[in-house]
Amino acid sequence: MPLVRIDVNQGRTPEDLSALSRAIHDAILAEYGIPEQDYFHILTEHKQGQIVAQDAGLGFQRTSGVVMIQIFTQGGRSQEAKSSLFEAIASSLAEVGVQGEDVFVGYVENSPGDWSFGFGRSQYVTGELAVPRK
């Protein structure tokens, strides 16, 4: 059950924003085999200048079309699985017009006890939800 935060600069249409979210979700579905309904995205638009995303010394320039993605999910997946997900996200976003240099992903792992889906309970700990398999 990943929670995905997507930050972009203002200027895209509602349809473009929906396509970005859907492209990222489709990549996660394909790579991690999560259920379709595990779709938890927060999409935030920012005024120009509120996202700073330099090239980190890799020798390329990002555009104002940068898509900053944070994925919060339970730990335990291999580096190979994570790298495959990063590639799938970039490929899926390319299909909706996002250039590879404009795809930035931060991946944050946690444990089952770090989640509450409502009512102030940790449903993975209480057994109300089964802990997802890796």
C-alpha positions in Angstrom: 0.0 0.0 0.0 2.2 2.8 -1.1 1.3 6.4 -0.3 2.5 8.6 -3.2 3.0 12.3 -3.0 3.4 14.1 -6.4 4.6 17.7 -6.6 4.5 19.7 -9.9 4.6 23.2 -11.0 1.3 24.9 -11.9 0.2 25.0 -15.5 -1.1 21.5 -16.2 -4.7 20.8 -17.0 -6.8 18.6 -14.6 -6.6 15.9 -17.3 -2.8 16.1 -17.4 -2.7 15.9 -13.6 -4.9 12.8 -13.6 -2.8 11.2 -16.3 0.4 11.8 -14.2 -1.2 10.1 -11.2 -2.6 7.3 -13.2 0.7 6.7 -15.0 2.5 6.4 -11.7 -0.1 4.1 -10.2 -0.1 1.9 -13.3 3.7 1.5 -12.9 3.4 0.5 -9.3 0.6 -1.9 -10.1 2.7 -3.6 -12.8 5.9 -3.8 -10.8 4.6 -4.5 -7.3 1.4 -6.3 -8.0 -0.6 -4.3 -5.4 -4.4 -4.3 -5.6 -5.9 -1.6 -7.9 -7.8 -0.1 -5.0 -4.5 0.6 -3.1 -4.5 4.0 -4.8 -3.5 6.7 -2.4 -2.0 9.8 -4.1 -1.6 13.4 -3.0 -1.0 15.7 -5.9 0.2 19.2 -5.2 0.7 22.1 -7.6 3.3 24.8 -6.7 3.8 28.3 -8.0 6.9 28.7 -10.2 10.0 28.9 -8.1 8.7 26.7 -5.3 10.2 23.5 -6.6 14.0 23.4 -6.8 15.3 20.3 -8.6 18.8 20.6 -9.9 20.7 17.9 -11.7 22.7 16.6 -8.7 25.9 16.6 -10.8 24.6 14.3 -13.5 25.0 16.8 -16.3 21.4 17.5 -17.4 18.9 20.3 -16.9 15.4 19.8 -15.7 12.5 21.8 -17.1 9.6 23.4 -15.4 7.8 20.2 -16.2 9.6 18.4 -13.3 7.6 15.8 -11.4 8.8 15.2 -7.9 7.5 11.9 -6.5 7.7 10.5 -3.0 6.7 6.9 -2.4 6.1 5.8 1.2 5.8 2.0 1.5 6.7 -0.9 3.7 10.3 -2.0 3.6 11.5 -5.3 2.4 11.7 -5.0 -1.4 15.0 -5.6 -3.1 17.1 -2.9 -4.7 16.4 -4.6 -8.0 12.6 -4.3 -7.4 13.0 -0.6 -6.5 15.2 0.1 -9.5 12.7 -1.7 -11.8 9.9 0.5 -10.3 11.9 3.7 -11.0 12.3 2.6 -14.6 8.6 1.7 -15.0 7.6 5.1 -13.6 9.8 7.0 -16.0 8.6 4.9 -18.9 4.9 5.3 -17.9 5.4 9.1 -17.4 7.1 9.3 -20.8 3.9 8.1 -22.3 2.1 11.1 -20.9 4.8 13.6 -22.1 7.2 13.8 -19.1 10.8 13.8 -20.1 13.1 11.4 -18.3 15.2 14.2 -16.8 12.1 15.6 -15.2 11.3 12.4 -13.2 12.6 12.6 -9.6 11.7 9.8 -7.2 12.3 9.6 -3.5 11.5 6.2 -1.9 10.8 6.0 1.8 10.4 2.6 3.6 8.6 1.9 6.9 7.0 -1.0 8.8 3.4 -2.3 9.1 3.0 -0.5 12.5 3.6 2.9 10.8 0.2 3.0 9.1 -3.3 3.9 10.2 -6.1 3.8 7.6 -8.7 5.3 9.9 -10.3 5.4 13.3 -6.9 5.8 15.0 -6.0 2.2 14.8 -3.0 0.5 13.2 -4.9 -2.0 11.2 -1.9 -4.1 10.2 -1.0 -4.5 13.9 -4.6 -5.2 15.0 -5.1 -7.7 12.2 -7.9 -5.8 10.6 -5.8 -5.8 7.4 -3.3 -8.4 6.3 0.2 -7.2 6.0 0.9 -7.1 2.2 3.3 -9.6 0.8 6.5 -8.4 -0.9 
